[in-house]
Amino acid sequence: MPRITLDLLRRRSEHNEGVLSTLEEITLHQQDLEAIELVGETCKNLQILYLQNNLIRKIENLHHLKCLWYLNLAINSIEKIEGLEGCESLRKLDLTLNFISDVTCVRNLRKNIHLTQLYLTGNPCTDTEGYRPYVIEQLPHLICLDGDDILKSETIRARQEAEPVHQKWQTEAARVAEAKAEEIRKKEAGEQDPPKYNEEGEKLYGNTPDDREACYRDMQEKIDKAKNPPKDPNSISAIWEENERLHKPRKLTPEQEIERFGRILQKNEAKFPYKLWEDKTNVYLRVEPGKFISSTSIKIDIQPEYARVEVKGKVLQMLLPSEVSPSTSKVQRGQAKGELLLTMPIVGEFKGVTDLRVPVRDVKKEQEKPEKKPVQQPGRDALLDFEPKVVEAKGGGVRPAKTDSRIEELN
């Protein structure tokens, strides 16, 4: 079922450039929503909210909307009026075509002193005699009920006949509560009536929230089948997919590995860098799955003889050098690199099979660098063997040629 998300709210608030903090009106009708969420926390300046033609069962999470004056919840699955005490500015409430059977719940609107228009047309409670006088008497600030103005004479008559009407509706409320409890009992016991069909083979639905939701799911299933019809089993793509499914290797559990191979297999399917070492009290396993991997995608299983870390379906499974205690083991995760550290207390005698300074296994070893051949530099004697040339100078004299600067430095 679709839900109210920030992305949906921003898409439906394009008239306000997607800004939710200053949004005053939003339309969320015909979105197949089952619950009211996120609107009250993100759109606190909302004044008009359209939620008609959804599958909402409960009025909730609207207590932050202090500026809301019009709320439309027509054509939903609401059975009780509640959760609107915090909407201090509410003036118009539309609950047309819902499933409100007990009209006494209108008393929850007494704190909404600015409410002047209420629409309950199409609810089961409107079919009971005395519905209109009871609502008028309970909500004296109403001006219009179900689209009809409330006359002064109706208000006076409702006050005069309040006592018998109250008794009648208390009896009706008890009957509705008993019927609801019986319905819940049958549902839990699995005593639901079998589905009914008409002459053409079409399924018939009742007038309850559950039947309305079942009707929606069946219609959605038909729409999905029409959009994605089943493939021909003799087509090339269907044959190829079936062949892939049959020949796809299945991952064995440790129990299946023992049954098939007689031992636990060590594996590192994702080639995660890891280190395994121990001291006289604990065995340690450090794994680096990556800092951007969510912790909800990581599954860890510690057994006395092996440890198993699964990250998004990829398994790292290691045999432990000593027997450990799974119940007292602990797992920690670093915040900087997201690495996991499994600390597993050793049970019984320490075997001492590992070097306490060097990890048992270190996958992240540095590759050995090739040795560089030293560059041969000329020695002192070679430089001293250099004989400077004598060059005849202008004017008849001789002068020595320029010697190498390296010789001068050595001298």
C-alpha positions in Angstrom: 0.0 0.0 0.0 1.3 3.5 -0.8 2.3 5.7 2.2 2.7 9.5 2.7 6.3 10.3 2.1 8.3 13.5 1.9 8.7 12.9 -1.9 4.9 12.7 -2.2 4.3 15.8 -0.2 6.8 17.8 -2.2 5.3 16.6 -5.5 1.8 17.6 -4.3 3.1 21.0 -3.2 4.5 22.2 -6.5 2.3 25.3 -6.3 4.4 26.3 -3.2 7.7 25.4 -5.0 7.9 22.3 -2.9 8.4 24.2 0.4 6.5 22.3 3.2 7.1 24.6 6.1 5.0 27.4 4.6 2.5 25.1 2.8 -1.2 26.1 3.4 -3.1 23.7 1.1 -2.4 20.2 -0.1 -4.4 17.6 -2.0 -3.8 13.9 -1.3 -7.0 12.3 -2.6 -7.1 9.0 -4.5 -3.6 7.9 -3.4 -4.8 4.6 -1.9 -3.5 5.7 1.6 -4.2 3.6 4.6 -2.9 5.9 7.3 -2.4 9.7 8.0 1.3 10.2 8.7 4.0 12.8 8.3 1.6 15.6 7.3 1.2 17.1 10.9 5.0 17.0 11.6 6.1 18.6 8.3 3.3 20.9 7.2 2.4 22.7 10.5 1.0 25.8 8.7 -1.5 23.8 6.7 -5.0 25.3 6.5 -6.7 23.0 3.9 -6.2 19.2 3.7 -7.9 17.0 1.1 -7.7 13.2 2.0 -10.9 12.0 0.4 -11.2 8.7 -1.5 -8.5 6.7 0.3 -8.5 3.7 2.6 -7.9 5.6 5.9 -9.3 3.8 8.9 -8.3 6.2 11.7 -8.0 10.0 12.2 -4.6 10.5 13.7 -1.4 12.5 13.7 -3.1 15.8 13.1 -2.7 17.5 16.5 0.1 19.7 15.2 -2.1 21.4 12.7 -3.3 24.4 14.7 -4.2 26.5 11.6 -6.2 23.8 9.8 -9.7 25.0 9.2 -11.0 22.5 6.4 -10.4 18.8 6.5 -11.9 16.5 3.9 -12.0 12.8 4.7 -14.9 11.7 2.6 -15.0 8.2 1.1 -12.7 6.5 3.5 -13.0 3.6 6.1 -13.3 5.7 9.3 -15.4 4.2 12.0 -15.0 6.7 14.8 -14.5 10.5 15.1 -11.3 11.1 17.1 -7.9 12.8 17.1 -9.1 16.3 16.2 -9.0 18.0 19.6 -5.7 19.7 18.8 -7.1 21.3 15.5 -8.1 24.5 17.3 -9.1 26.4 14.1 -11.2 23.6 12.5 -14.3 25.1 10.9 -15.4 22.5 8.3 -15.2 18.7 8.5 -16.3 16.4 5.8 -16.8 12.7 6.7 -19.2 11.7 3.9 -19.5 8.0 3.0 -17.5 6.5 5.9 -18.5 3.7 8.3 -19.4 5.6 11.5 -22.1 3.6 13.2 -22.0 5.1 16.7 -22.9 8.8 16.5 -22.0 9.4 20.2 -18.4 9.9 19.0 -19.4 13.4 17.8 -18.9 14.4 21.4 -15.1 14.3 20.7 -15.7 17.5 18.6 -16.9 19.6 21.6 -13.5 21.2 22.0 -13.5 22.3 18.4 -15.5 25.4 19.3 -15.0 27.0 15.8 -16.5 24.0 14.0 -19.6 25.3 12.1 -20.0 22.7 9.2 -20.2 18.9 9.6 -20.9 16.4 6.9 -21.8 12.8 7.9 -24.0 11.9 4.9 -23.8 8.2 3.9 -22.7 6.9 7.3 -24.7 4.1 9.0 -25.5 6.4 11.9 -27.5 8.7 9.7 -30.2 6.0 9.1 -31.1 5.8 12.8 -34.0 8.0 14.0 -32.9 10.8 16.3 -29.5 11.3 14.6 -29.9 14.9 13.7 -31.4 16.2 17.0 -28.6 14.4 18.9 -25.8 15.9 16.9 -27.4 19.4 17.1 -27.7 19.1 20.9 -24.2 17.8 21.4 -22.6 20.4 19.1 -24.4 23.7 19.8 -21.8 25.7 17.8 -22.8 24.0 14.5 -24.5 26.1 11.8 -24.8 23.5 9.0 -25.2 19.7 9.3 -25.0 17.6 6.1 -25.5 20.7 3.9 -28.7 21.9 5.6 -28.7 24.9 7.8 -29.7 24.3 11.4 -32.8 26.3 12.3 -33.3 27.9 15.7 -36.4 25.8 16.2 -34.4 22.6 15.7 -31.9 23.7 18.4 -34.7 24.3 20.9 -36.5 21.0 20.1 -33.2 19.1 20.4 -32.6 20.6 23.9 -36.1 19.7 25.0 -35.9 16.1 23.7 -32.3 15.5 24.8 -33.0 13.0 27.6 -34.9 10.3 25.6 -32.6 10.8 22.7 -29.5 10.3 24.9 -31.0 7.0 26.3 -31.7 5.8 22.8 -28.2 6.5 21.5 -26.6 4.9 24.5 -28.5 1.7 23.8 -27.5 2.0 20.2 -23.9 2.5 21.1 -23.9 -0.6 23.3 -25.4 -2.6 20.4 -22.8 -1.4 18.0 -20.0 -2.2 20.4 -21.4 -5.7 20.9 -21.6 -6.3 17.2 -18.1 -5.1 16.7 -16.8 -7.4 19.4 -18.6 -10.3 17.8 -17.1 -9.5 14.4 -13.6 -9.4 15.9 -14.2 -12.7 17.6 -15.3 -14.4 14.4 -12.4 -13.0 12.5 -9.9 -14.3 15.1 -11.6 -17.7 15.2 -11.7 -17.9 11.4 -15.5 -18.1 11.2 -15.9 -15.7 8.4 -18.7 -16.3 5.9 -17.7 -17.7 2.5 -17.5 -15.2 -0.4 -20.6 -14.8 -2.5 -20.8 -14.5 -6.3 -23.5 -13.3 -8.7 -24.8 -15.1 -11.7 -22.0 -13.9 -13.9 -19.4 -15.2 -11.4 -18.4 -11.8 -10.1 -17.5 -11.6 -6.4 -19.9 -9.7 -4.2 -18.7 -7.5 -1.4 -20.4 -6.2 1.8 -20.5 -2.7 3.3 -17.7 -2.9 5.8 -14.1 -1.5 5.9 -12.7 -5.0 5.5 -14.8 -5.7 2.4 -13.9 -2.3 0.9 -10.2 -3.0 1.4 -10.6 -6.5 -0.1 -12.4 -5.0 -3.1 -9.6 -2.6 -3.6 -6.9 -5.4 -3.4 -8.8 -7.6 -5.9 -9.2 -4.7 -8.3 -5.5 -3.8 -8.0 -4.5 -7.4 -8.6 -6.6 -7.4 -11.9 -5.0 -4.1 -13.0 -1.5 -5.5 -12.3 -2.3 -8.7 -14.2 -3.5 -6.6 -17.2 -0.3 -4.5 -17.1 2.0 -7.5 -16.7 0.3 -10.5 -18.4 1.8 -13.9 -17.6 4.5 -15.0 -20.1 3.9 -17.8 -22.5 5.6 -20.9 -21.0 6.8 -22.0 -24.4 8.4 -18.7 -25.2 12.2 -18.4 -25.3 12.4 -16.0 -22.4 10.2 -18.2 -20.2 12.3 -21.2 -21.0 15.5 -19.3 -20.3 14.3 -18.0 -16.9 13.1 -21.5 -15.9 16.5 -22.9 -16.9 18.3 -20.2 -14.8 16.1 -20.9 -11.8 16.7 -24.7 -11.9 20.5 -24.4 -12.4 21.1 -21.5 -10.1 23.3 -22.7 -7.2 21.7 -22.6 -3.8 23.6 -21.4 -0.8 24.0 -24.1 1.8 23.5 -23.5 5.5 26.2 -24.7 7.9 24.1 -27.7 8.8 23.7 -28.7 5.1 27.4 -28.2 4.6 28.2 -30.6 7.5 25.7 -33.1 6.1 27.1 -32.9 2.6 30.8 -32.4 3.1 31.3 -33.5 6.7 32.7 -30.1 7.8 32.1 -26.4 7.9 33.4 -24.6 4.8 35.4 -21.4 5.0 34.2 -18.8 2.5 34.5 -15.1 1.7 32.1 -14.6 -1.2 32.4 -10.8 -1.3 36.1 -10.8 -0.6 35.8 -8.5 2.4 39.1 -7.6 4.1 39.2 -9.3 7.5 41.5 -10.3 10.3 41.2 -13.3 12.7 43.3 -13.6 15.8 43.0 -14.7 19.5 44.6 -14.1 22.8 44.3 -16.2 26.0 40.7 -15.0 26.7 39.0 -14.1 23.4 38.9 -14.8 19.7 38.6 -11.7 17.5 37.3 -11.3 14.0 37.4 -7.9 12.3 35.6 -7.4 9.0 35.4 -4.4 6.8 32.1 -4.5 4.8 32.3 -0.8 4.0 31.2 2.3 5.9 28.2 2.9 3.6 26.6 -0.5 4.2 23.6 -0.1 6.5 23.7 -2.2 9.7 20.2 -3.5 8.8 21.8 -5.3 5.8 24.2 -7.2 8.0 23.4 -10.6 9.7 25.8 -12.2 12.1 25.7 -15.7 13.5 28.2 -16.9 16.1 28.5 -20.5 16.9 31.0 -22.4 19.2 33.1 -23.5 16.3 32.5 -20.9 13.5 31.4 -17.3 12.9 29.2 -16.2 9.9 28.8 -12.7 8.7 26.3 -12.1 5.8 26.2 -8.7 4.1 23.5 -8.4 1.4 23.5 -12.1 0.7 27.3 -12.4 0.5 28.7 -14.7 3.2 32.0 -14.6 5.1 32.3 -17.8 7.1 35.3 -18.6 9.3 36.3 -21.5 11.4 37.5 -20.4 14.9 40.8 -21.6 16.3 39.3 -22.2 19.8 35.8 -23.0 21.0 33.9 -19.8 22.0 30.7 -18.8 23.9 28.1 -17.4 21.6 25.9 -16.1 24.4 28.5 -13.8 25.9 30.0 -12.7 22.5 29.5 -9.1 21.4 29.6 -7.2 18.2 30.8 -3.6 17.7 30.9 -1.4 14.7 33.2 1.6 14.1 31.7 4.9 13.1 34.6 6.1 10.9 35.1 3.1 8.5 32.1 1.0 9.5 34.3 -2.0 10.3 32.8 -4.9 12.5 34.6 -6.3 15.5 33.4 -9.6 16.9 34.7 -10.4 20.4 34.1 -14.0 21.3 35.2 -15.3 24.8 37.1 -18.6 24.7 35.4 -21.5 26.5 37.6 -24.1 28.2 41.4 -24.5 27.7 43.2 -22.1 25.4 44.8 -24.1 22.6 47.6 -21.7 21.9 47.7 -22.6 18.3 48.1 -19.0 17.1 50.7 -16.3 17.3 49.5 -13.7 19.8 51.1 -10.9 17.8 50.3 -11.8 14.2 46.7 -12.3 13.0 45.8 -15.8 11.9 44.6 -14.5 8.6 45.1 -11.1 7.1 43.6 -10.7 3.6 44.6 -7.1 3.3 48.3 -7.8 3.1 50.5 -5.3 1.2 51.9 -6.7 -1.9 55.6 -7.1 -1.8 57.3 -4.3 -3.7 60.0 -5.3 -6.2 63.6 -4.5 -5.0 65.1 -1.5 -6.7 68.5 -1.9 -8.2 70.9 0.7 -6.7 72.2 3.2 -9.2 76.0 2.9 -9.5 77.7 6.2 -8.8 81.3 6.9 -9.8 83.8 6.5 -6.9 86.4 8.9 -5.6 89.3 7.1 -7.4 87.5 7.1 -10.7 87.1 10.9 -10.4 90.7 11.4 -9.4 91.9 9.4 -12.4 90.5 12.2 -14.6 93.4 14.1 -16.3 92.6 17.8 -17.1 93.5 19.0 -20.5 95.9 21.9 -21.1 94.6 24.5 -23.4 96.8 27.2 -25.0 95.7 30.6 -23.9 95.6 33.8 -26.0 98.8 35.7 -25.5 101.1 32.8 -25.6 100.6 31.3 -22.1 98.9 28.1 -21.1 96.0 27.6 -18.7 94.4 24.4 -17.4 91.0 23.4 -18.8 88.0 23.5 -16.5 87.9 20.5 -14.3 84.8 18.6 -13.2 83.0 20.3 -10.3 82.7 16.9 -8.6 86.5 16.7 -8.3 86.7 20.1 -6.7 84.1 19.1 -4.2 86.0 15.9 -3.3 89.2 17.9 -2.9 
